[in-house]
Amino acid sequence: MTMMHRDPSLTHEQKLDRLGEVAVRVGLGLQEGQELVMTASLDALPLVRRITEHAYKAGASLVTTLFSDEEATLMRFRHARDGSFDVASGWLFDGMASAFSNGAARLAIAGENPSLLAGQDPDKVSRANRARSKAYTPAMERIVGFDINWTITSFASPAWARTVFPNEPEEVAVAKLWDAIFAASRVDLPDPIAAWGEHNKALHARTKLLNDKRYSALRFVGPGTDLTVGLADDHAWEGGASTAKNGIVCNPNIPSEEVFTTPHKDRVSGHVTSTKPLSYQGTLIEDIAVRFEDGRIVESTARTGADVLAKVLDTDEGARRLGEVALVPHSSPISASGLLFYNTLFDENAACHIALGQAYSKCIRGGDKLSPDELAARGANKSLIHIDWMIGSGQVDIDGIAADGSAEPIMRQGEWA
């Protein structure tokens, strides 16, 4: 990829506006006459406004934003009656599913406090997450099935910035986090749209190489890790810009450095240790270590958040199996920043990772035309959850295993071989 120099003359407002434009034009590929459903916290209002403006400039028929508030979330855990935690707004998620069925695009702005619920009852956290996951299923199925064009981008909230830069005054921490977001999203380059075009070409070249290889499995070896991930029958590698079933090209993640595919739900074995913390629904889960047999996690530990992890794994049968495996070089720009973001959107693009739960049908050849039973027969997992966590580092080697059992290096010490 051609190196491009950062533009130091851009103001914060200019870069924020460019992030809004990249989210709409690159992330969503929003089309004339298309509706947009956006979710964000109240902290993200400045970016919401920039995205809304660019969406209407792109011809959006209507932009609807659903806001959340972290203080209100805490009030629920502090004061709500016990039965509250088995309830979710199914009517709201049904409405989102209806919007997606009628052609709306979806955009989520991440940036929540990674430890928001750290002091709350793990049982209540688990029950609330499970109720939400169940209610969200009709909308989630349209997203993971790539029925629609969708994307996720981020906003530098004060709570998140304090977590990433704990030794800095809040104002400095927020400014530093914004700089990292802008750089990772390529909006501080002279032509962000062109830069994303070049980046997508590089990712597509990598997916072509992996698709041509037709490996039957990947083997990860590193400190605390010796894991063999069998790949689904007829799996397809994806990465960067992707065409949704509605024919619209989108970049589901801004930023994005990964190439990914679908593991076989029954063909994962060995043990693996996380290399970065997982921030999940307000709980920080650190030093995850699990063991797989026949595709299923049979043992799990974590230094922090172990109770929440255990309850996540009991969400449903598919929660203990894998729905995604992704490769990211250790030298990726996000990894090279040296920052631990405590945010899956960023940390997953700094390291190879796996995801518990639901598989993407798009990562099965012809998957958009297959029934759920046909997808399962090829090894695609089904679950209420899809949770990415990081297992790659500069100390991890990865081999591709061919159908005849022969192995060849894919990565050595975290870099493409």
N, C-alpha and C positions, 0 to 999 in steps of 0.2 A: 504494500500500500504506500502511495506517495506521502512523504512527510509534509505536514502543513503546519505553519507557525501560528501560534496564538496571537490574537489581536489585543494588545494591551490598552488600546484607546477606548474600548467599549465600557460603558457605564453598567452598573448593576441593573438598572431598568432596561437597558438595551438587551442585555443577556437574558433577562427574565422574559422579555418579549420574544426573543429568538427561541427560547425553550418552548413557549406557547406555540410558536409557528412549527417547530420541529415535531411537537406532540401531535399536531393536527395533520401536517403534510406528510411527515415520515412515519410517525407512529401509527396513525389511523388511516392515512390516505383518504380522508373524508371526502365524500362525493356530493355533488350538487343535489339538493333536495333531501339529503339524509338527516335523520334525527341523531342527536348525540345524548347519551345518558352518562353523566359524570358523577363520581363519588369522591369526596374530599373531606378533610377536617376543616374546622373554622379557621385554623392557622393558615391554611393554604389559599385563602381568599384572593390575594394578589395574583397568584398564578392561575386560579380559576378564571379570573376576569380576562387575563391575557389569552387563555385558551378559548374562552367564549368568544372573544373578539375575532380571533383567527378562524374559528369554526364558522361564524356567520360570514366572514369574508370569503370562505371557501364554498359558501352556498348552503350551509346547514339550514334545514327548515325549522328546527327548534332545538335548543340546548337546555336540558334539564339537569340541575345539579342537586344531589342529595348530600347534605352536610352531616357530619358527626362531630361530637364534642367530647373530649376526653374527660373533662370534669363531670359531665352528665353520666358518662360510663361509670366513673368511680362512685357516683351517688347511688347507682343501682346496686353495686356490690356492698356498699356500706349500709344501705337502708332498706332495700327491697325485701319483701317476704320470700321465704325459701322457694315457693312454687314459681316465682318469677324466672328462675334460672332454667326452667324447662320450656320456656316460651320464646318464640321468635316472631317477627312480623312477616308471616307468610304472605299476607296480602301485598306487602311491598315487593317482595321478591317475585311473586306471581306477576305483578305489574311490570317489573323489569324483564322477566321472561317474555311477556307479551310484547313489550317494546322491541326486544331482539328478534322475535318471530316476525315482526312487521318491518324489519330492516334497519333498526337503530344500531348505531355503533356504540361501543362501550369504552370509557376511559376512567381509570382509577389513578388517583394521586396518592402516593404513599409518603410517609414521613412521620408516622406515629411514634410516641414514646416507647422505646423497646422494652422498658420495664414497668409499664403503666400498672399492670396487675400483679406485680411481684409480691406485694404484701397481702394479696387476697386469697381466700379459701380455694385451693386447687380443685376441689370437688365442684364448687360453684362455677369456676372458670371453665372446667371441662364440660359441665352440663350446658352452660350457655353457648359454648362453641359448637357442641353437638347439635343443639336445637337450631342454631343459625345455619349450620351446614346442611341439615335436613331441609330447612325451609328454602335455602338458596339453590337446592339441586336443580329445579327447572331452569333457572337462569345459568347456573354453572355449566350444565350440559351443553348449552349453546355456545359457551365460551370455549371450553376445552375441546369441543367438537369443531371449532373454527367455523361455525355457521356464519359468524359475523366478523367484521374487522374490529380489533380491539387493541388497546395498549395500556401500559402502566408507566408512569413517570413519577418524579419525586419533588417534594418541597422541603426546604430546610427549616423545620420547626425548631423552636428554642429547646424543647425537651430532648429531641433527637441530637441536636448540636452539642448540648451539654454532655450527652453520653459519649459522643465521638471525641470531644475535646474537653475532658473533665477538668483540666488545669487552667483553662482559659476563662476570662470573663465572658458572660453570655453573648455580648455583642460581637466580640472577637470570634467566639466559637461559631456563631451563626454565619459570619462572613466567610470563615474558612470552609465551613460545610458547603456553602453556596459555591465557592470556587471549585470544590471537588465535584459537585453535581454538574456545574457548567462544563468543566473539562471532560468528564466522563460522557456527557451528552453531546459533545462536539459543538456546542453553541458558541464557544469563544474562538472558533476558527473563522477565517475570512468568508467562507461559503459553507455553512453547516449542511445544507441540503446536498451539495456536491460531495462533501466529506462522507456523508452517510451512504451515498451511492457507491463510492470507492470501497468503503468498509463492507457493505453488503456483498460486493463482488468477491472480496477476499473470503468471507464466510461461506459463500456459495461454492467457491472452488474447493474448500475443505470438505463440505458435505458431499460434493461429487466424488472426491477421492475415497471417502469412507463408504459411500453407497456402492462404488465400484468394487470395493474389497469384499463385501458381503461376509463380514466376520460373523461367526456363530456366538461369540462371547467376548467379553473384555475381562482382563484380570488386573486388579489394582493391588500393588504391593508397596508398603511403606511402614513407618512406625505405627504399630498397633493395627495394621491393616493387611489382610490377605483375603481379598474378596473376588470371587468370580461371578460376573453378571452375564448370564445368558441373555441373548437378544431375541426379541420376538420373531416368529416366522414372518417373512415378508416385511421386516422392519424397514423404515426409511429415515435417513438422517435429515434433519432440518436445521436451519440457522439463519439469522438475519431476517430480511424481508421475506414474507410468506403470503401466498394467495389464499384468502379465505374462500369458503364455499360460495359466497355471494360474488366472487370474482374480483374483489378488491384486494390490492396488495397493501399489507400493513407490516409494521415492525412491532410485535407484541410487547417487547421490552425496550424502554429508553432509559438507561443504556443497555447494550447487548454485546457480549463477547463470546457467547457459547454456541456450540453445535450440539445437538441433542437427538435422542431417539428413544424408542420404547423397549424396555427390558421384557423378558419373558417372565411372567408372574410366578412360574413354578421352577425356574432354573437359576436361582441365585443361591450361592453357598459361600460360607466362610465368615470372617469377622471384619469389622470396619470401625474406625474411630474418626469422629469429626475433627476437622482442622480449624474450624471457626465456630463461634457460638451461633445458635439459632434463636432468633427473636420471633416468637410465635404468639400472636394475639395478646400482646402485652406481657408475656413471660419470657425471660431469658433462660434458654436451656444450653448449658455448657458441658463440654467434654462428653458428648454422646458416644457410647460404645455399644454395639449390638452384634449379635451372631445370627446368621441365617441358616436354615436348613430347608431344602426343597422350596426355596423362594420365600419362606416365611420367617419373620423375626421370632426367635424362640428365647432369646435373652436380651435384656437391655439395661443399661445403667446410664446415669448422667450425674455430674458433680453438682449442678444446680438445675432446678426445674424437673427433677426426676419424676415427681408425682404427676406433673402435667404431661410429661412424655408418656408415662405408663397409661394414662387415661386416653391420650391421643391414639395410642396403639390399639386400644380396645374400642375405638369408634365403630368399627365394623370389620368384617373379615378381610377386606382389601386394605385396611390401614396398616397391616403388618407386611405388606408386599410392595414392590416398587412399581411406579408408573412412569418413571423417567430416569435416564442416565445422561449426563452432559459432560462434555470435555471443554476445558478452558485452559489455555497456557498460563503458567505461573507468572509470565512476564506481561500479562494483559495490562492495559493502562490502569485499571482499577486496582489490581494487585500491586503494580509498580508504585502506586501512590503511597503505599505503606500504611494505609489507614484500615482499621477495622470499623466497618460502618454499622454493625448491629442491625442491619436491614437486608432482608433476603434479596431484594432487587439488585442491590449493589454487590453484596458479598458473594452471591452465586455467580456473578460475572467476574469474580477474582479467583475462582477456584473450581476445579472439577467437582461435580455434585451429583447426588441422587435425590429422587423425590419419592416419598411415601405416598401411596394412594392412587388416585385416578390417572389413567394413561391418556395420552392424546391420540385420538383416532387418526389424526393427520400423519402420525409417524408410523403408520402401517400403509404399505402400498395399496392404493384403492380403498383405503379405510373409510372414505366418505360414502362409499356405496355398500358397506358391510353392516349387517345387523349386529346388535350387542352380542348375540351368541357366536356369530362368526368372528368378531373381534376377539372374544374370549378364547376361542379355539386357536387363534394365532398367538395367544399369550398376553393380550392386553388386559391390564388390571382394571377393576372397577371399585370405586370407593367414594364416600362423601367428601374425603379430604384430598388435597394435593399439596404436600409440604416439602420444599426443597431444603436440603442441608448439605454442607460442604465437606468433602472428603479429600480434596486435592491440595497439594503444596509442592514446594521445591524439593521435597524428599520422596515423592511418590512416583513410581514407575508404572506404566500401563502397557500391556501387551494385547494385541488382537489375536484371538484364537480362531483358526479356520475350522471348517466343518470336519476336516480330517484330524484335528487335534494339534496341528502344528501352530507355533506361535511366532509372532514377529513384533518388534517394538513399535508402539504408537507414540508414547511419550517416555522420556527419560528425564528424571529430576524435574518433572513438571513442564518440560518443553517438548514440542513436537519433534519426533525422532527423524 
